[in-house]
Amino acid sequence: MQGTGLVKNSRKQRYYERAASKAVQKKRALKLLKRRAEYRQLVKEGKVQEKEPRRGYSRDTSSQPQTQSRFGETTPIAR
């Protein structure tokens, strides 16, 4: 079944979602920008308490302390 690609094609058809038009995408982006700006303004005025950043995986590794890699100059060489 998997070799013929039947499962893959059936899932593709089952979970198909039509792409949003360019106008809808732009409207959604503008709403998001407006909502973020309003939230920042409320935080600045002190009407809303700023949320703590979410914990979990982050792409920024510069703020985290660097740990030694498993393999490197300090790794003993097998002879």
N, C-alpha and C positions, 0 to 999 in steps of 0.2 A: 504494500500500500504506500509506504513512504517513498519507496524507490521510484514509483510512477509519478509522484507529486500530487496525488489526489487529495491528501490531507492538507497540504499547503494551499492548493487552489480553493478547497472548500472553505478554509478559514479566511482566506483573502476575500471571498465573496460574502461570507457571513458577517464579518466585522468591517465591511466597506463603509467608509464615511466620506461623503462628498466634500471636497475642499470648499472653504468659504471664499466668496468673491473678494476682489481687491478692496472694494468699497467697505465691505463688512470688516475686513481685517484692519483697515485704517481707522474706522470708527471705534473698534475695540481697543486699538492701541492708544488713540486719543483719550478715551475714557480712562484707561489705566494711568496715563500720564497725569490727567487732571486729578484723579483720586489720590495719587501719590503726593502731588503738590499740596493738596488740601490737608492731607495727613501731616506732612512736614510742617505746614503752617500751624496746625493745631498743637503739635508738639512744641513748636517754638513759643507759642502763646501760653503754654502750660495747661491747656485744657485737656490734653490727652497725655497719659504717661507712655513713654516710648517702650516698645516691647523689647525684651532681651533677644539677641540673635539666636537662631536655632542652633542646636548642637548637632553634630554629626559630621559627615564628610564635607570637607571644604577643599577647593582647588588651590587655595592660597597656602603654600607651605612655608612662606617666609616668616610668618608670625609664630610658627610652631618651632620648638627647639629641635635642632638637627640631632638625630641619633646616628650612631655608628652603623655603617652598613655591615651586612653579614660577611661580605668578602671584600678584602682590601689589603692594605699594607700590613695591618696587624694580624692577618690570618696566617697561621703557620702553614708552611709549604709541605705537602706530603711528598716524602722521598721514597 
